[in-house]
């Protein structure tokens, strides 16, 4: 690096809603971090706080890659208890995905997997969980609560009442990981008791509930809150063959839901399929929606609607949503329990599904709702009145990445 650049201050910028006088002076966004080091985040998660602000958790490019958290209010000011970013680790190296979710009360729950040889806490290699309340108080130790020392990939979500769920892949002395989870209360304490008998409500895991105690390669694919204090854990599972159909378990604050949900998870995609999940969304009223691509059959977007009681609202093998293979889809429920599914690529496409999963529009590859000249990058969809949705997506126009928005009526484009 040239000497004149050694002290260059790089800022991470965050665009927030509702323009204010402060933002007029900072048209490119409010500074999320202004430490005098290079800070291009190598790993980060962002979630809303429920009042228009955001929580951001990120690993910087500083030596050792420490992990920071910051809370920005809707007007761009610092959240209560924050004068700037606060460190969660000391010269740690965070690997795998940092996961964060609003706690439902203005705070945030988060998890990360860290290797911390210079941290003052032990063990040095661990999956950690943290809860920070709306006033900026750390409800768990500053460096997080150790969840597991034998975990790898993990996801975290909220119970909507200040607690959270962490689900992870855990090695049990073999090369095949199991899917394990734990629930934490507002103070960050684990709430699920541990039993050493498979006949008990919890299986034999040192730190959580073993959701899948069968032989086979299990890989975590999603963790979605159900809107009623619980969550759905989704994983790929090779217990029946070399293919990896998707399985789901319903998590409750009292433990993993029992009958009629089957032990070791509910299979939601065909055994014969080699599938890759591309979308999941859940709510109290509608249960869980899943979408996947069949890797053995090009140009097929398939999906399933799992009701809260574990039954299928669509055909057992899933519904054919479109003759497309998108990398990601977004779900929005309409006012009459139908569904809008949206994805991007060279253009922006949408499909409307009936309550039984049948396509309601004639286009077999989805209805084109926009053709941006720069194509469509990441897409996000949110419901709005009258059964429609608002779509936001990134697009590259002459080398300049922009974000566009479109309102889509639920009946016609």
ABEGO torsion letter per residue (X at the ends): XBAAAAABBBBBBBBBBGBBAAAAABAAEBBABABBBBABBABBBBBBAGAGBBBBBBBBABBGGBBBBBBBBAAGBBBBGBAEBBBABBGBBBBEBBBBBBAGAGBBBBBBBBBBAABABOBABBBBBBBBBAAGBBABBAAEBBABAABBBBBBBBAGAGBBBBBBBBBAGBABBBBBBBBBBAAGBBABBBBABAABABBBBAABBBABABBEBBBBABBBBAGAGBBBBBBBBAAABABBBBBBBBBBAAEBBBOABBBGEBBABBAABBBBBABBBBBAAAEBBBBBBBAABBGBBBBBBBBAAGBBABBAAEBBABBBBBABBBBBBBAAGBBBBBBBEABBBBBBBBAAGBBABABAAEBBABBBAAEBBBBBBBBBBGGBBBBBBBBBBGGBBBBBBBBBBAABX
